[in-house]
Amino acid sequence: MMASTSLPITTAIDYAERVHQAHSDASSSKSKKESSYVSKISEITGIVSATREAFIRRVDSEDSIPENSELKLPSRRSLFIVIGGNALFQLSFFVIVSSASAYAEMLGGSATFSGLTIGIPTVCSGFALIFITRLDGGQYNMAMNLSYAAMLLGNILYALAYRAHFLYLILIGRMVSGFGFICFLYSKRYCSDPRIVGIRRRTTLASWLVVGQGFGFTAGPFLGGVLYKIGFPNPIFNGVTSPGWVMALVWVMFWGLHNLIFKDVDPRPRERPIEMSAGQEHAPHQHYHVSPAQWGVIVCMCYYSMTCFFILGSWEANIPVFTAEAMGYSPYKAGNFIALGGLCSFPFLLLNVWQARRIQDRVTLAAGTSMGFLGLLLMLVLLVTSKVTFGSLFVCWFLIALGFNLASTCTLSLLSKQLPDEWNGRVSMAIQYSNYTGRVTGAVLGGAGVKMGVVNYIGVQMAVVGLGGVMYLTLWRQLKAKTG
């Protein structure tokens, strides 16, 4: 009898169950692996998303760095508006320099009157700041929008003076623009505001403001000279009125950009009395006591702020007048000459932005002032020996433009590092009024420089710088502050 080839029923069932279990285990293992893969992918996606969000917050958020950090900065978009706007305000201030004298003469004015039109906006700006700073609530948006409106209207009035054949409309237009130049204060205050700028970033941001200043007195006279050279034979848009029309258009566009991307700071909270221990009444508001040495530093920095803009303003107003008489320069050539000095100093001002983190403010102040004084001394020697040429005059202008622009970077930042954060508004005002004083007196002196005698003109400037040097040497130790 042959053996049966069929398997027992129980064995077949066990085998089938084992095969099914094996398939189930394989399917379960595969499912677990797929689930593990999905989980890992989700985890990686979450890490990437979190990293991206952290990067965006780091670039765009003002709260990415702790408030007590010495290195904090506001958002880059807001910084662009403040620093870029400062450059445009500087451009508006200087764009008329090369053609102001010719414009005034066309309408029956003098060189001294043209110097007044250059300097008068700062008087109006200083007057406006008395009221605006009391209404701004520690914020910037309201003041900046007011500035843009004033710049637009002021430039239009300046341009219409030729068509109206009314000399004083030039002055009125510049006075209205002066209300726009209140932003010189707000840019400085923004770049030293302790709520958004750390103590080791204030000189760096002040250096960027001076770069904008360098851009203004380089591009402004050049643009004004080019527009005067082209001429545009039209009673409304011509060589002397075109700077007003061009800047009016620029301000319309920048005003729109500001309202799109600028983020204002929160209103400044009201000061509260300091709380004492439990059961005691609130103590009266404590006042910060300023020592005599600190008062000396405040006076010294205000004086240097005035000095820098006094020298720069007087040279910018005097160069078109002096070169027209001594070298026969047209406003176009005079504008190019002023711009060339600014252009050559521009790379050094950019370099100072990076070096500001490593060099003390008092060293920068000494280096810049010494360089500018050397330019004045060399100019005096050239005048006495009657050896003024294009090359020698340019060397003097380059040393003065670079030196006093460099020195102006650290006046406000040094004070903001030595005084309490609550004093930022007062210190900004003091420095800005010093700037205005220098701009007005310098522009008037520059316009009258040829009439009073150029040697006397240079002598006055050297005396002003020399007095500042005495103050600086007396307060050397007290001028020490943190770098950056």
WOHUGI-V451039 format. One line per field, one symbol per residue. ss: DSSP state (H for helix, E for strand, L for the rest). phi: phi as a letter, one per 30 degrees, with the letter a starting at -180 (. if undefined). psi: psi as a letter, one per 30 degrees, with the letter a starting at -180 (. if undefined). A space follows every 10 residues. Layout:
BEGIN
ss=???
phi=???
psi=???
END
This chain:
BEGIN
ss=LLLLLLLLHH HHHHHHHHHH HHHHHHHHHH HHHHHHHHHH HHHHHHHHHH HHHHHHHHHH LLLLLLLLLL LLLLLHHHHH HHHHHHHHHH HHHHLLHHHH HHHHHHLLLL HHHHHHHHHH HHHHHHHHHH HHHHHLLLLL HHHHHHHHHH HHHHHHHHHH HHHHLLHHHH HHHHHHHHHH LLHHHHHHHH LLLLLLLLLL LHHHHHHHHH HHHHHHHHHH HHHHHHHHHH LLLLLLLLLL LHHHHHHHHH HHHHHHHHHH HLLLLLLLLL LLLLLLLLLL LLLLLLLLLL LHHHHHHHHH HHHHHHHHHH HHHHHHHHHH HHHHHHLLLL HHHHHHHHHH HHHHHHHHHH HHHHHLLLLL HHHHHHHHHH HHHHHHHHHH HHHHLLLLLH HHHHHHHHHH HHHHHHHLLL HHHHHHHHLL HHHHHHHHHH HHHHHHHHHH HHHHHHHLHH HHLHHHHHHH HHHHHHHHHH HHHHLLHHHL LLLL
phi=.dddcddddd dddddddddd dddddddddd dddddddddd dddddddddd dddddddddc cdcdcedddd cdbddddddd dddddedddd dddcdcedcd ddddddcjcc ddddddddcd edddddddde cdddcdiicb dddddddddd dddddddedd ddddhbedde ddedddeedd dddedddddd dbdddbbddc bddddddddd dddddddcdd dddddddddd jhdbdccbdc cdeddddddd ddddeddedd bdcdddeddd dcdddcdeic ddddedcddc dedddddddd dddddddedd dddddddded ddddddbidd eddddddddd dddddeeddd ddeddddccd dddddddddd dddddddddd ddddchbdbe dddddddddd dddddddddc dddddddccd eddedddedd ddddededdd dddddddced ddjdddeddd dddddddddd ddddcedddd addj
psi=kkkkfkllee eeeeeeeeee eeeeeeeeee eeeeeeeeee eeeeeeeeee eeeeeeeeef kfgfkkfgkf glllleeeee eeeeeeeeee eeefffefge eeeeeeggal eeeeeefefe efeeeeeefe eeffffggaf eeeeeeeeee eeeeeeeeff eeefhjeffe eeeeeeeeff gffeeeeeee fgjfffklfg feeeeeeeee eeeeeefeed eeeeeeeeee eiikfejaef feeeeeeeee eeeeeeeefe fkjlllkklk kllkkalkfl lkllkkkkkk leeeeeeeee eeeeeeeefe eeeeeefeee eefeeefgkl eeeeeeeeee eeeffeeeee efeeffffkk efeeeeeeee eeeeeeeeee eeeeghhjle eeeeeeeeee eeefeefffg eeeeefffll efgeeeeeee eeeeeeeeee eeeeeeegee efkeeeeeee eeeeeeeeee eeeegeefgk lkl.
END
